Every structure is written in structure tokens, then in C-alpha cells.
């Protein structure tokens, strides 16, 4: 189990993707656990076993993400994975009437970048949460800005122990910087950021940011939400970025 634990949270697990054939998947896992998935009749059967095993035994980043993603499916929102945010990359973003950022730190993650990440998110989003393994909780509290909310994992369930305060100090220049030229033209009829800052208030820029991000991600999000019964939890993020019929991928 310790060997598998190392595997499922090492860089080599990140080499997994749904496009691997059944033969490639068998070879990929076999060198680490030749008996765990010793018999499977198809690629689909293998992936069922892999998802069941990984999500039952390992509380890593993927486990946290699938819990959050499935909870988001129950809401009328737009979600997004791995959002580029200044010098950081946000794990999950939720957009409805407000923007809510979720940074994940599982027990296998380091808190080394948390201070920089939290400062980036405060420049951009209205609500900000750290979703953290209990072992990191005390240290994380010392790093996080006071406005950040916190979720911890208890008995494989996410529990909110601190609500995020609404952030009213976002930075308009930073918000404009994460929009593309096309999005700037769509929301402001201009790509000149100095002009936009002169003409629009911070609240107007924040509202425009939300609209632009909803437009950017809504099609991708709706794809995985509508097909959630066909997509394995480990693959939510893959299909978000590659909206392909899951049956075509899983049958190969």
C-alpha cells in the first residue's frame, strides 16, 4: 500500500490520461502494482477499477477536486479547472453572481507557494477558499490572509470551518491582465487598459470580468456537467479541456 500511495501521488501518476489504450494502461500500472488490477476485460473495466481504487484509498488533489466538482454540479454555476491567475494557477473557480476561488492543498502538497497564491487570488476574486488536509491546517492559518475561508476533509467529506469574507480590494489592473484581447474588446470595446481604467469603475471592471469568464468557460463546464454520468471522476479535468464524447475515448 505504501508503494501504491507513493505512485498515486507522484509525478508519474500525472502521466495518466484517458487516451491511453488498455494495453498502455496495463503496462503503466503494472510496474507499480502488478496484482492490484491483474484482470480486466476492457479499458472501461480497468478505468472503473482504477477510479474506485484511487478515490477509496488516496485523499490527494484529485480526490478533493472530484468532491468539489460533484458539489458544483448541483448548483447553477459555471466552473473552471486550472485557471491562470497572474503568477499562479488556481485549482478551481466557481462563477455565478460572484467569483469564488478554491485552492487545494492535500496532505501530499506543500504550502510553499500558498502565500503567493493567496495574494494573487485576492487581486482577482470576490471570495477565496483554501481546501486543505487537516495536517496542514495550523500552518495554513498562519499564512492565509484573514479574509480567506477554509474547508477541511473529515471522513472523506469536505467541511467548511471558516467562511470567506467578501473581498472588496481586488485590483482592476490585475483583473484586466487575465482577459484576452478578444475578451477586452467584447466587454469594453477597447484593448487599451489605461483607457478602460479611466472610463470604468472598479466595480464595473469586476462585473465585466465575471461575464467574460462565464463566457470563456460555460461551454466546457456544461459539457462535463451534462455528461457527468459518462465521465469517470479522475477525468473531469481532462474532458473539461478536451470536450470529446467519452464513449469514443473509453472504447479505445
HELIX and SHEET records of a PDB file:
HELIX    1   1 UNK A    2  UNK A    8  1                                   7    
HELIX    2   2 UNK A   11  UNK A   15  5                                   5    
HELIX    3   3 UNK A   22  UNK A   30  1                                   9    
HELIX    4   4 UNK A   43  UNK A   57  1                                  15    
HELIX    5   5 UNK A   61  UNK A   73  1                                  13    
HELIX    6   6 UNK A  114  UNK A  122  1                                   9    
HELIX    7   7 UNK A  134  UNK A  136  5                                   3    
HELIX    8   8 UNK A  137  UNK A  143  1                                   7    
HELIX    9   9 UNK A  172  UNK A  177  1                                   6    
HELIX   10  10 UNK A  181  UNK A  188  1                                   8    
HELIX   11  11 UNK A  193  UNK A  199  1                                   7    
HELIX   12  12 UNK A  202  UNK A  226  1                                  25    
HELIX   13  13 UNK A  233  UNK A  235  5                                   3    
HELIX   14  14 UNK A  236  UNK A  241  1                                   6    
HELIX   15  15 UNK A  246  UNK A  250  1                                   5    
SHEET    1   A 6 UNK A  78  UNK A  85  0                                        
SHEET    2   A 6 UNK A  88  UNK A  95 -1                                        
SHEET    3   A 6 UNK A  99  UNK A 105 -1                                        
SHEET    4   A 6 UNK A 127  UNK A 132  1                                        
SHEET    5   A 6 UNK A 149  UNK A 154  1                                        
SHEET    6   A 6 UNK A 157  UNK A 162 -1                                        
END                                                                             
